[in-house]
Amino acid sequence: MIEHGSGAKAGSGAKAPAATSDADDNILVVRDLYVSYATRSGSVAAVRGISFVVPRGKIVAIVGESGSGKSTTSQALIRRLASGGRIDSGSIEFEGRDLGPMSERELRSIRGGRIGFVPQDPSKSLNPLMRVGDQIAEALRLHLKLDKAAAATEAVRILDEVGLPDPDARATQFPHELSGGMRQRVLIGIAWACNPQLVIADEPTSALDVTVQRHVLDNIDELVRRHNTSVVLVTHDLAVAADRADYVAVMSNGEIVEQGTTEQVLSSPTHEYTKKLVESAPGLASRRLTPSLTALGEQQQSSAGKLFTHTRRAQPAGLAAASGVAASAASNGADSAEATNILEVSNLVKTFALRRQGGGSQVLRAVDDVSFVVPRGSTFSIVGESGSGKTTTARIAARIASADSGTVTFDGTDVTSLSGEALRQLRRRVQVVYQNPFGSLDPKMSIEKIIAEPLRAFRVGDRTHRAEVARELLEHVSLSPSLAQRRPTELSGGQRQRVAIARSLAIGPELIVLDEPVSALDVSVQEQILQLLVDLQVQFGLSYLFISHDLGVIRQISDHIAVMRFGKVLEAGTAGDVMSNPQHEYTRELLAAIPGQRAV
């Protein structure tokens, strides 16, 4: 268990382990650890006086958001800090020995042999020029002194142990020939190859789909059980820690603010930051978010209405007139202004030709006869894992890409074949918010110019008016207008995503397509952005097409859900029906993979 005592300095709200912690009970004892980085502007404290212990055969999760110091802690434990980092004071005792005074030669004999490490990104951690079997065998030859043949045989056994199908064949493949989940399992195999006493896993599943994440974490659990290994699991997701860890230490601003058994921390959190994480974790939250308009105030609601009324009045006569299909729509009895569904897609098909090794090609049916409708003023979500076709479907619906066949109807008008000026005018009514705001915001432009860019493109207002709209939109997305002259690099990830949302609102759209808008954000920031979207939907009368791989996120914002896999919609219905009574086995698998359910 995590022991508490007094005497050593620790982060606010956390007590240090007793100085007499028994090495027979605890594989790792960290006391009063301080770590800093040298920068051009001086020394920056990254870890400030943390203390904790790791019992033998147990999993201890270090939980915190970006910048909390958790990854620096994991690197400090094996004395492998990034450039400029140094341990200023404190001790790290592994099996009763302080790692601090050890030479690099002594540490090399411990790293990989007695302490394994699972890094976050396998694409950067595996050698792209070496077969995966050889990479495992290298660790075995280095630490266990096996000969080449014995190491190769053992590498195949390890690949089998970590759950790779057909391990003999996988051992001969290069990293790029494996999926993300398979590459992560290779890293786990390398970490456990020499039967270490302690494994440090730094965000080992954060880049994986939820079902793959579950399988990888199940694999770690099984290895812990078989080998009685202790694990330090570093994660930003408290729901993952809730499922997997015996003990939890919560970090914020370089300090451990709370620690204890997982049950204690989840059921009775004492620190405000821990309470916020518990409330924000999608896997631990089961509620559909509701608008918080009472907090916004009547004046802000009125201002928002005026802003959108002004912007929409500045638009041309309408999409139907601009596209030249008004007459045909009228003849079919379609009244655009009263269309119940803002978006309808019917029988969409999209194929791609893929080159095959050795010549030739094959056809990938990325979107396969997909149909759905988005009721006006609602959120329709498409959920699926990587390669399911959800993003391609969203791009076709927003007319960023074209389908091979099928139709896209917006506000009662067929927009499938729009081009030129008619398609340009559709952009005024359909906007897109992408997954990575850093990639979608021009780093050379000020925030004010980024938000006002759609207004300039459509020649709405003069420079003064556009600046006024940009600053007002900053307030609507809960950012200070004082940020208007900053650049994207000067903002946090959550702030950049709010800017991207503000830009999408500038031209007065009716439908916003949100492609994984929170997957790159910390969980508490995720919840803030989702709440913001719910509030803006009511303020501005917006409709959303929301794309995500995570049903934990989906259930917080959705009115209707479609589940996609291999280009097909497997199941669709109201959010309540899909979440509470899933009909397809794959939907049930996605629901079972939502982390945090073991703690609920």
NORMOLIN-V947544 format. One line per field, one symbol per residue. psi: psi as a letter, one per 30 degrees, with the letter a starting at -180 (. if undefined). A space follows every 10 residues. Layout:
# NORMOLIN-V947544
psi->???
This chain:
# NORMOLIN-V947544
psi->lkklalekkl lkfkkllkfg kkffekfkjk khkkklkklf gakkkekihk klljlkglkk kjkllkgfge eeeeeefghh llkfkkjell ljjkhfkkfe fkleeeeefe kfdfjlkjle jffffkjffk keeeeeeeee eeefhlleee eeeeeeeeee eggkkieeee ffllefflle eeeeeeeeee efeghlfkkj jjhfgfglle eeeeeeeeee eeeeeefhkk kjjklfjfee eeefkelkkk kkhgljfkla leeeeefikf keeeeeeeff keffkglkkl khfefekeee eeeeeeeeee eefflaflee eefggeeeee fggkjefgke kfkkkkhkkk lkkkklkgla llkkiekjhk klkjkkgljk kkkllkgfge eeeeeeeghe lklelllkkk hfkjgegklb eeeefefffj lkklejfeff kjfflleeee efeeeeeghj laeeeeeeee eeeeefghkk fffegllefg lleeeeeeee eeeffeghlf kkkjjhfgfg lleeeeeeee eeeeeeeeeg hlkkjkklfj feeefffkek kkkkkhfljf kkaleeeeef ikfkeeeeee effjlffff.
